[in-house]
């Protein structure tokens, strides 16, 4: 295989990975909508194969609805819901699961094709196999999350929800990193010389990822509804009742006041750190990609701040809530691109 042919195949694989990442991004948005519409517990069975086919007749819908009636969400929250109302929440969860299955096919089939045709660059296959198994884990984790809400308390565990979100975002990020490696082959450095702040930009990716996990806890506990005010939480910047649980550290994961406060403080911290880091990288950049990456990071940071404040003040409407979750992933994308420019190019 010639060098030109390998570059051509690299571009093919990169486009495939970017496309899969875009579908995963849509999956994350749909997952947010499913959560905000309280639709995640509408399908009470896990059928990876036969579950592809939704109810087709009114009798099928009634049988599916009767199964839903046997579980606490209907009995304690949605008692009296009609079949027509059930169809709405069912379709959110159904489309979420269907898209998850579609991602598996969109990833597995081209992967086999590229491997059989020997179009994968040496050293790339192990990373793609890891992504494949992470996708399988994500499916199992999704059902494990749903099961936590099919008990006496019809709410999914915030721990399992955050883990489910975290794995999805990790798959997305790793997939994009591999795509960046292939897309910017010509810009890869051959020496061991490191650009300024290269290691620190990797830390920025980790911080944004932790912020997304913090948002998962907010979503899992509905902490965003606790104080729909800004910049104060109620009547004060530091609300009463922080870390009032026993033990105190448990409040970080289970007390809505503490969870929202921590999410706000982390956001303020991240705003400063990302802004300063982008400025430093921009000032030290010796080529256009570094400056572009720094500008994109700041731009996405500003958009995400506005989305976060608006979502809070407007009592978490579905559209803004989904946009805020998507904005977090786009901010991570900008941080990944900045880090890749500094570390690998």
N, C-alpha and C positions, 0 to 999 in steps of 0.2 A: 504494500500500500504506500503510495507516495504521500509526501507531506501535504500537498494540495488536497488530495482525496481525504486525508484525515481531518483537515480543517473543515471541509465540506460536511463530513459526517458529524463533526463536533457541533456545527451550527444546527444540524437537524436535531440532534439530541438536546441541545440547549433550548430550541424552540419547543420541543415536546415537554421539557421540564417546566418551562415558563408557563405553558398552557395548563399543565397539571396544577401548578401553584396557583394560577388564576382560578381554577375550579375549586381548589381547596379554600381560597379566599371567599368565594361565593358560599361555600359550605359553612364557613365560620359566620358569615352574615346571616345565613338561613338559620343556623343554630341559635344566634342571638334573637332572631325574630320568634323562633319556637319557644325560647325561654320567656321572652317578654309577653307573649300571648298566652302563657300558661298552657301550652299545647303538648309539652314533652311527655306527659303521662297518658296521652290519649290512646296509644297502642300498648296493650298490656301483655303482648307476646313478642318473643324474638324468633322470627322465622327468616333466616338469612336468604333462603332460596325461594320458597313459596310466598314469602312476604312481599315479593316484587309486585304481585298482582293485588290491586286494591279491591274493596267491595265493588261489585259491578251492578248488582240488582238491589232493589229496596229490601228484599229479604236478607241479602248479604249484609247490608248496612244495619239492619235491625239486629242481626246476630252479633255483629261486631260491637254495636252499642250495648247490647245485653251483657257482653263480657266486661265492658268498661264499667257498667253499673255495679259489678261485684267488688269493685275496689274503692278504697277510701276517698279518692279525689271526687268521685261522683257523689258518694254518700255524705261527705262532710262539706264540700264546697260547691259542687255543681248539681246538687239534687234538684230535680225538676227540669233539667236541661232537655231540650227537644232533640230529635234525631238530626234535624237541619242544623242546629247549633253545634252538635257534635261533629258533623261533617267538616266544619271549618277548622276546629282544632286538630282533627284527625289528619287533614291534608297537610298542615304545617309539618307535623311529625313524619308523616308518610314521605313527603318530598325530601325532608332532611335525610331520612334513611335511604331513600332511592338514590339521592345524589351521592351518598357515601358508597353505595354499591357501584355506581357509575364510575367514581374515581378509581376504585379497585380495577375495573376493566380498562379504563383509560391509561392506567399506569402499567398493568401487568402485560397486556397484549403488545404494546410497542416495545416494552423491555425485552420480551422474548424475541421479537423480530430483530431488534438491534443486536442482541447477543448472538443469535443464530447467524446473522449476516456479518458478524464480526465488525460492527461499526462503532463499538464502544472503545474509547481511548483506554490504554492499559492503566490499571489502577482505579478506574471508575466503577467497575462492576460491584465491588464490595459495598460502596456507599449506596448504590441503587438497591441492593438486596436488603440493606439495613432499612431503607425507606419502605420497602415492601412489607417487611415484618412490623415496622412501626404502624403502618396502615392497618394491618390485621389486629394489632394490639388496640388501636383506637376504636375499632368496631366492638371488640369485647368490652372495652372500658365504657363505651356508650351504653351498652345494655346493663353493665354493672351499676352505672349511674341511675338509669331508669328504675332498676329494681329497688333502689333505696327509697323511692317514692311510692312503691306499691305495698306499703305496710300501713301501720296505724296512722302515722303522720304523713299526709299526702304531699310531701315536699322532698325533692331530691337532695341528697347530702351536698353541702357546699364544698366539702373536700373532694368528692367524686366529680362534681361539676368543674371545679378548678383544675383537677387533673385531666379531665377530658378536654378542656380548652387548651391546657398547657401542651398536651401531646399534639393536638392539631396544629398549634402555632409552631411547635418544634419541627414537625414534618415540613411545614411550609417554609420555615427559615432554612433548614438544611437543604431542601430541594433548590431554593433560590441560590444558595451559596455554591452548590455544584454547577448550577446553570451559569453563574457569574464566572466560575473557573473556565468553563468552555467558551463563553462569549468573549472573554478578554485574554485569550491565549497570546495574542500578539503583544499585549502590554505587560505580560508577566516578566518579572525581573529574573535574571539568571544569577545575580550576585546575592550575597547574604546581607547586603546593606538594607537597613530598615528605614522606612520613612518616619518622620516625627509623629509621635503619639500613636503609632501603630498598635501597640499593646493596649493602650488606653481605649482606643476605639472598640476593641473587642469587649472591654468592660462595659462600654456604653450599650452594646447589644444586650449584654446580660442584665443591665439595669432596666432597660425597656421591657425585656421579657418578664422580669420580676413585677414590673408595674402592671403588665397584662394579667399576671396571676393574682395580683391584688384586686384588679377589676373583677376577676372571676369570683373572689370571695364576696365582693359587693353584690354581684348579680345573684349569687347563690343564697344570700341572706336577705335580699331586698333592702340592703342598707342604703341604697340611693334614695329611698323614699323617706328615710328617717329625718333628715334635715334638708329640705328643699330651699335653702337660703345660701347666699354667697355675698361677701367673703366670710361672714359669720356663720356659725352653726347655731341657729336659734338666736339667742341674745348675746352670745359671746364667741370669741375666736376659739377658745378651748372650752368645750361643753362639759357640764358636770357628768359624772358617772363613768369617766374613762377608766378602763382597767379595774372595774368594780367586781369582777368575777373572782371566784376562788377555785383554782389558783389564778393569779392575775394574768399570766401569759395567755390563758385560754381566751381572754377577751379579744385578742388579735384575730381570732378565727370564728368566734361565735357571738360576740356582742356587737350589735349593729352600729351603736355610737362609736365605739372604738374602731371598728372596721372602716367606717366612712372617714373618721378623723385621720387614720393612718394613710388611707388612700389619698386624701387631700395633701397631707404633709409630704408624701412621696412624690406627688405631682409637682409641688412647689420646688422640691429638691431637684427633681429631674429637669424642670424647666431651666433652672440656673446652670446645672451641669452640662446639659446638652447645648445651651446657648453659648456658654464659654468655650466648650470643646469645639463647636463648629467654627467659632471665630478664630481659634488658634490654628485649626487645620486649614482654614481658608487663608490665613496670613502666611502660613508656611508652605502652602501648595506650590509646586513648581510646574504643574501641568493642569490642563483644564478639567480633567475628571475630578480631581480633589476639590477644586473650588465649586464645581457643580454639585458634588455630593454634599458639601457643607451647606450650600444654599437650599438644596432640597430638604435637608434635615430641619433647618430652621423654619422653612415654609410649612412643612408637615407638622412641626411642633406647634406653631401658631394656630393652625387649623384645628388641631386636636384640643388645644386649650379652649378655644371658642366652643367646640362641640361639647366638651365636658361641662362647662359652665351652663350652656344652654339646656343641656339634658337635665341638669340638676334643677335649675330654676323653673323649668316647664313640667316638672314632676314625671320625668322619664317617659315621654311619649315613645311609642314603638319605633317610629322612623328615626328619631334622634338617637335613641338608645342603640339601635343597630348601626347608625352612622358613627357613633362614638366608639363602638367596638371595632368597626372597620378602620377607623382612624388610628386606633392603637396599632393595628397590624400594619398599616401603611407607614406609621412612624418607625416601627421595627424594620420595615423594608428599607427605609431611608438610612437607618443606622447600619444595617447590613451592608448596603452599598458603600457607605462611607468607610466602613471597616475593611471591606474587600479592596477598595482603592488604596488604602494605606498599608494593608498587610500583604496583599498578593500582587498588586500591579506595579 
